[in-house]
Amino acid sequence: MARFEFANVDASMLGEANADSFFELGMMYSIGRSVPTDFVSAHKWFNIAAMRGNKEAIRLRQEIAAQMSEREIAAAQRAARAWLGAH
């Protein structure tokens, strides 16, 4: 599964983004809006949004997790931890 991040966005700007911004990133990847559908990336961004207080991200993270393997969920969780550690 391909991983795409933000070609037009400076990643350093995301460190200050709010929960809704991360939720929108999760939506982009979960439905393939402007990027290929990628549940691992969607789960990652929903996870970060949920940690920052977005309640809808919790629900959608659970929905897409039901369509993912345990390996994919673990990869998404590692990616979220790595992103948080870097920002």
N, C-alpha and C positions, 0 to 999 in steps of 0.2 A: 504494500500500500504506500503510495507516494506521500511524502510530507511536504507541504507547502507552508511557508510562513509569509511574512509580509514583504513583498517586493517593494512596495511604495511607502512603507511605514518604517521609521527609525525605531528599532526595538527598544531603545532606551526611553522612548516616550511612553511605552506601555507600563513602565514601572509606576507611573503616577496615575494610570487610568483607574476609573471607578468600576464597581462591580457590573454596571450595565454595559460598559464597553467590552468586558470579558464575556458577558452573556451574548452580546452580538457576535463576537468571534465564534463562540460555540454554535450559534445558529447558522452562521455562514458555512461552517464545516459540516454540520449535521444535515443540512439540506442541499449543500452544493451551490450556494449562492456566491458567485464570482470566484469560487475555488472548487476543485473536485471534492466530492463528498468523502469525508475521512472521519470515521467515528472515533478513532484514537485521538486525533487533534480536537474534535468536538468535545469529547469527554474531558480532556485536559483543560480546555478553556471554561467549560461548565464547572469543573472542579474549582478552578481559581475564582470564578465568579461567585460560587457558593461560599467559598471561604471568606470572600469580601462582603457577604451579606445578601446576595441575590437569591431569594427563595425559589423563584421559578427555575433557576439553574439546577437546584437540587432535584426537582421533579424530572426535568429533561435529562439530566445526567443518569438518573435511574432508568428512564425509558430507553436511552440508547445502550446502556449497559446490558439490558435484556437481549440485545441483538449482537453483543460482542462476546468473544471467547474470554476465558480467564486470562490468557496470555495478553490479549489486546487491552484488557482493563488494567493489568499490571503495567504494561507499557505506557498507558495514558497517565497512570498515577506517578510513575517514575518521571515522565516528561513534566508533569505539573510541579513535582518537587524540585526538579532541576531548574525549571524556569523561576520558581519562587526563590531558590537559592542564589540565582544569578541576578535577581532584581530586587 
